[in-house]
Amino acid sequence: MRMMLKASMDTEKGNEAIRNGTLGKLMEESMEQIKPEAAYFTADGGKRTAFLFFDLKDPSDIPSISEPFFLNLGAELTYTPVMNAEDVQTGLGKIR
């Protein structure tokens, strides 16, 4: 299922990860693991935030995706099912 992962990082832990050089490595490892079709980075609510769009093949993958963000960045995570335009068209075709 296509998912959007929103990861909002704790500012102090994010600062430390930048200072010690681990933020880039963590993001690289996460990208390699989930292979997002799109990834965007911004400030949201005053926190460094990543929006990652990817195919969640098995819900049992959630802990291995989440824990690096929790443990290293004190991140708040939100998983949201999402659709692309083709998915919406297919869904609309199922409405009677």
N, C-alpha and C positions, 0 to 999 in steps of 0.2 A: 504494500500500500504506500502511495506517495505521501510523505510526511514533511511538515515544516518543523524544524527544531529551532526554537528561539533560545539562545544561551546568553543570559545577562550576567556579566562577571562582576564579582565584588571588586570595588575600585582598588583597595589596598593589596589584595592578592594579585590582581591584574598588574598593578605597578611593580610588585616584586617579581612577577613572571617576566616582565619586560626587562627589568634591571638585570636579572640573572640569566636572561636569554632563553627561558623555557617556553614562553608564550608561542613563539613561532614554531617550535618543535611540536608542541601540543596540538596546534592547529593543523600542522602538516600531517601528523599521525591520525588525527580525527578525519581529515579529508581522505586520507588513504584508506581508512577503515570503511567509511560510509559511502565514498564515491558520490558526492552530491552532484546533481544535475545543475545546480546553481548555488552560489554562496555569496552572501552580502554581509558587509560589516559596517556598523554605524554606532553612534551613541543614541541610546534610547532610555529615557527616564534618568539621564545623567550617568548611565553605565555603559561600558563597552559591551556591545551586543553583536552577536552573530546570528544570521538567519540562514539556515542550511536546508535545502530542499533535496530529499533523497528517497529512495525506495526502501522502506522497512520490510524486509523479506520475512522476518520472524520476530514477534514481540519479545522473545527471549533475548534478542540482541540489545534491548534497551539498557540493561545494566552496564554492559561493556562499552556502550556509547556514552552513557551518562557519567559514570564514575570518574573518568579523568577530569571532566569539567567541575564536578563537585569537589573532588579531593584537591585539585591543584589551583582552582580559581574561585572556589566558594560560589559557584554560579547558581543562578535560579534558572531552571529549565522548563520549557513548555513544549510538548509534542502536540501538533495539530494535524489531522488528516486534511489534505488539500487536493484540488483537482486542477488540471490544465484545461485549456479550451476544448480539446478533444473529449476529455472526460465529461465536461459539462454537456456537450452536445449529445454524447451517448446517454447520459442520465436524463436529459430532456426528452430523448426519444422513447424512454421507458414510461413517461407519464401518459396516462390514459385521458 
